[in-house]
């Protein structure tokens, strides 16, 4: 499920809600956020608050290690069965790198969506895909693409104080359950 955090959102509350949801039960619930879309105007504050909340941003080398550990690459990327239910520290160790034991979420920056971008899939784990977007329109387009790729019928979330954006988000993702924060 995509989570769009608009630049008008109450960022501290949004990060708190995101971390609580994604870390609950090690992210095994399919309704937990699979990806977060953050406007470039607020991404530095977002990252600071996420780190403060116990999230670890993987570097490009760790991202590749994580991809190889988490996904089968035969016939497209498929989540390996050992991943769901594991803690972030266990997932990182199995991939070949270390994170603090109390890490709540592994955050992976991504650019694309689709089969060649396995982190754009549902991960059923405390691994969150992170997109920095140029503006609300790009974030909305990516949210729609993530829903289409991940399967219509999933949930989508928007954090915003702008009623017009909330309504537009609702109308454009009308095939899913919407949560407004």
N, C-alpha and C positions, 0 to 999 in steps of 0.2 A: 504494500500500500504506500502510495506517495504521500509525503507531508510537505506542504508548501508553507514556508514561513515568509510572509510578506514583510516588507520594510516598515509597515505600520504596526506590526505585531508587538505585543508586550514580550520582548525577547527573553527576558529572564524566566517568565512564566512558560513560554513556548519551549525553551530548552529543558526546563524542569519536567514538563509534561512528556516531552519526547524521550528523555532519559528514563523516566519511570516506566513508560510504556514499553520501550525497546528492551530494557534490562529485566523486566518482570519475567520470571520463569525462563531466563536465558533466551528470550525472544522466540520461544517455540510457538507462540500463538500467531496464527496466520493473519490476524487483524492488527498485529503490531506493525509499526512503520518499517518498511523495507528500504525506503529512500527518502532523503530530505532535500528539498530544493530551497536554496537561500539566495536572496538578492545580493549582488556584488557590493551594494552600499552598506550592508550589515554583516558581511561574512566574517570580518576580523573579530567583531564583538561576539558573533555566534561561536567561532572557534575558541575564543578565550573562555566563554561560559561553559562550553562543552568540556574543555580540558579541566576546568575547575570542578565540574561535576563528575570527573573520573573517567572521561572518555580518552581513548588513545587514537591519534591520527596516524595511520600506517604510512610509511614512506614508499616510493615507487618500487624499491627492491622487495620490501615486505609484502606489498600488494601482489607482486608476481608469485612470491612464495605462498601466499594465502590462496591465490587462485589455483595453483597447482595442488595444494592440499585439500581444498574444499570442493573442487569440481572435477568430474570425469570429463575428458575432452573428446571422447569417442561419440560421433554422431551429434555434435553440439554439446554444449556444456550442461552437465546435469549435477545437481548437488549430491555429494557423497553422503551415505547414510550415517557416517560417524559424526557428522557436524551438529545436527539438531540436539539441543539440550546441553551442550558443552558450554563451559564458562569462556569468557574472552581469553583468559590466560591459558586454558587448555587448548583452545583453537590456535592461538599464536604458537605455543610450544610444538604442537603437531605440525605446524607449517615451517618451523625451524627458527623462530625468533622469540624473544622474551618480552613480556609486558608485566607491569606490576600486578600482583595477585588480586588486588582490589579493583582492577579495571572493570568498568561497567559495560562499555561498548567499544568495539573496534570500528573506526570510521575509515571508509575507503573512498577517496575522491575518484569520480568517474566523469567521463565526457559523453559517452554514447549510451544508446539503448538498443537492445536486440541480442540475437544469438551470439554475436562475437564479443559481447560485453556481459560476461556471466554475473557480474555484481549487480546488473540491472534486474536480475531474477529474484524471486522469493528465496530467502536464505534460512528462514526458521531458526535463527541464531542471533546472538548479540553482535551481529555484523551489520553496519548501517552504511548504505551507499549515499554519497554526498555529492550534490551538484551545485556549483556556483552559477547563478544565472545572471544575465545582463539586465533583465527587467521582469516585470510581472508577466508580460505576454509570453516570454520564453519559458518562464516557470510553468505557466498554465499549459503550454504546448507539451513540455516534457512530462508533466503530470498525466496528461491524456495519453501520451505515448507509453508511459510506464504501465498505466492501467490496461491499455490495449495489449501490450506485450505480456503482462503478467496475468491477464485473464479478467475480462469484464465480470463484474459482480463483486470485486474486492472493494474495500473501503478506501476513502481518500480523506485527507485532513487539510484544512487551511487554518492558519493562525494569522489573523488580520483584524485591524480595527476599521477597515474600509468596507462599508456595507455593499457598495457597488461591486467591489472585487469578490466579496463573498458570494453574492448572487450570481455573478458571472461564472465563478468556479462551480457553483452548484448546477447551473444550467449546462455547462460544458462537460461535466462529469456525472450527468444525470443517470447513467446506468449503474451507478454505485451508491453505496451508503455514504453520506457526507457527515463529517464531524466538524463543527465550527468551534474554534477555541478563541 
